[in-house]
Amino acid sequence: MNALGQLFRTYHKMHRLIESQLDKDGLTLPQVEALATLLKQPGMTQQELAEHLVVTKGNITGLIDRLAGRGLVERRADVDDRRVNSLYLTDEAIATLDRMIPAHVETTERVFEVLTDKERETLRELLSRLEQTL
């Protein structure tokens, strides 16, 4: 198998592993990525979140609709421009992330423990170089 095939295979296996954990809480990886981003940067607009997650505005609208419907995100009209919504996590979302993050970190550490610190850094550098070409 060539390097590209191995990269895709590894990505898909890791993706499935993470999704199986998230499924216990009924969340998808994009939903958790949105929640984690809003945890770090509360008050982002939908457009800013879409740009951060590299998705379309249409995709982010549906994503936020589902999260708001579950009581995890609330939209607040911007004080300067009422056409713009700022996004905030609810207390339930913060509690959910507080419960989920340790398990995610443990899984990630378990997967990467086969690599030395130097190998992890080399992998990060190589993936970063590939990403810069995109």
Secondary structure, 3 states (H helix, E strand, C coil): CCHHHHHHHHHHHHHHHHHHHHHHHCCCHHHHHHHHHHHHCCCCEHHHHHHHHCCCHHHHHHHHHHHHHCCCEEEEECCCCCCCEEEEECHHHHHHHHHHHHHHHHHHHHHHCCCCHHHHHHHHHHHHHHHHCC
